[in-house]
Amino acid sequence: MNGTKASAAEIEAMIPTANTADCDTVICPPAPLVAQFSALTDGSGVSIGGQDCHARQSGAHTGDTSATALADCGATYVIVGHSERRTDHAETDAMVLAKAQAAWEAGLIAIICVGETEEERDANRALDVVRGQISGSLPGGCTAANTVIAYEPVWAIGTGRVPSIDDITAMHDAMRLALVALVGATTANGIRLLYGGSVKGSNATEIFAIENVDGGLVGGASLKAADFGPVIQAAGAA
């Protein structure tokens, strides 16, 4: 729940960097800001996405936002299954799958989030948990054109703690293999895998150099252009 209409100034300041970087840059603001920011970034190197969507395109679901509405406001992406949604709203893999399907139906690219808690990692269950989330959260028919997968170790989000390079490598390698088993090597190798968890300018280059890390799902460091610019540049150089 970060950002107001005044945050447009930060978006404007990010556009020149995004325009010259060899990567896709996506900003996912709160739903009330999607239309304003979409208009602001139209024709630039910045795309706009939603932070969540409902599994249905319309109906009596007061307070929710449909994928159709996000697309109508100019969004091209939507995040589903973020750890905060899974935790705060008890979203299951099946619910995330339904939301991803709804995103596709509306013409949006689904950024499907997976990740383990500290307790699950300490119990040596991290790889199994993430494999299970991938299997349970991806609808049939996922492709590189409609799906991005973001791994976010829940215990590292916003804490300043970052898994070791070996940990990130092992998880992303396991995710790629899990995708190969689900959709075949050709499709699996084209789906982008993002790392999320305290990504910032000072560590982005090292993280993005890891095989099977195709970008980042960035939280706090994306709020200010001065902080996010170096991350965009690191992604473009990777």
Secondary structure, DSSP 8 states (H G I E B T S, - for coil): ----GGGHHHHHHHHHHHHHSSS-EEE---GGGHHHHHHHHTTSSEEEEES---SSSSSS-TT---HHHHHHTT--EEEES-HHHHHHS---HHHHHHHHHHHHHTT-EEEEEE---HHHHHTT-HHHHHHHHHHHH--TT--TTTEEEEE--GGGTTTS----HHHHHHHHHHHHHHHHHHH-HHHHHHSEEEE-SS--HHHHHHHHTSTT--EE--SGGGSSHHHHHHHHHHHHH-
